[in-house]
Amino acid sequence: MTTPPKDKLASLPSHCVRPLAPFTPDALERWAATSGQRYVEVDLAGSSSKKAVLQAIGRALGFPKWYGANLDALYDCLTDLPERGEVRAWLIVLRHLPGAPVLDDEQRARLLDVFRDAAEAFADAGIGLRVLYAP
């Protein structure tokens, strides 16, 4: 897969949840490093349940011990991220996001909706949140 040109990366909206293609994690990580964004890659390969998916996200993002690995707690912890330092934008890549039977279509949509809702809260705080995902 070829790396998209830098202008394609720069045109990525500052608040979005979308499929990873045509971007590659390596290109995104380099772009994040040169543009002052915090890059977090979450590898969900091997996640055998919805709870395991949520736990992996929590570990990768350094959520506190009280994180309950449910959608409400995910939203609460995501919206606390802007308070964790001087980061002007977050770029989160969810790799190997499972489908059925781990996450059925509705569960997967609800998970991504939590990230979309959090992106709105980030926008209110003036901080970018880009979430890209791939199966």
N, C-alpha and C positions, 0 to 999 in steps of 0.2 A: 504494500500500500504506500502510495506517495504521500509526502507531507504537504498539507495545504499551505498556500502562501500565507505570510504573516498578516496580510490585510484581511484574509478570511478569518484568522484567529481574532484579530482586532475588531471585526464586525460581529463577533459573538455577543449577544445582549448581556448586559451586566447582571441581569436577574432572569435566569432561565433554568428550565429542567427539560432536557432534550436528549435524543439518542446520541451516542458518541460519534458515530460516523458523520462526516468523513475524517474526523480528527483521530489522532493516535495519542495514547497516553504519554508517550515520550515527547511528542511535539507540545502537548499541553503543559507538561511539567516544565519544559524549557521556557515556554512562553510565560508561565506563572512566575518562574524565577526572575525573569528579566522585567516583569511588569509589576512587581511588588504584591503578588497574590500568594496566599497560602494554598499550597497544593496538597490534597489528601486523596490518596488512592485507596479504595476499599475493595479488597478481593473477596468476593462472596462464593468462590468455587468451594464446593464441599458443604455449603450450608444446607442442612437437611430439614429445616423447619423455619417458619416465620420468625420465631424467637431467635434462632441461630443467626438469621439475617440481621435482625435488629441488634443483637449482641456484637456482631462483627462491625457494624457501623459505629456503635458506641465505643468499641475498643480503638478503632482507627481514628476517631475524632477526640479521643481522650475524655470521654464523658465521665462525670463523677460516679462514685460507687453507688449512689442512690438511684442511678438510672435504672428504670424498671423494664427496659427492653419491650416497650409497647409503643403504640403510635402517639399517644398523648405525651409520654415521657420524651420520645424522640423530638417532637415539636418543641417542648420546653427546653431541652438541652440545645437544640439547634439555635433557638432564638436567644440563648445565652452566649453563643459564640462571639457576637460582636463585642461583648464586654471583656473578652479574654485577650486584650492587648491591642496594639496599634497595627491592625491588619485592615487594609482598605478593601480587600476582596478575598473571597474564598472560592476555590475551584475544587470541587469534589467529583471524583470519577468512581462510579460504581461499576466494577468489572464483574462479569459472570452473574449478573442479576438473574436469579432463577425464575422460571415460570412454573407451570404445573408440574408435579404435584406439590412442590414446596410452597409456591405462591400462585394461587389461581389468579385469573385475570382481574377480579375485583380487588383482591389483596394487593396485587402489584400496583394497580391504579391508585389505591388508597395510600400506599407507601409513597409513591411519586407525588401525590397531592399534598402530603405533609411537607415535602421539600418545596413545592410551589408556594404553599402558605408561608413557609419560613422565608422564602425569597421576598415575599411582600413585606415581612417584618424587617428584613435586611434593608430593603429599599427605603423604608421609613427611617432607618438609622443611617442612611447614606453609605452603606457598605454593600459591595457586590456579592452575590451568591449565584454561582453557576454550578449546576449539577448535570453531569453527563453520564449516561448509563449504556451498558451493552450486555447482551446475554452471554 
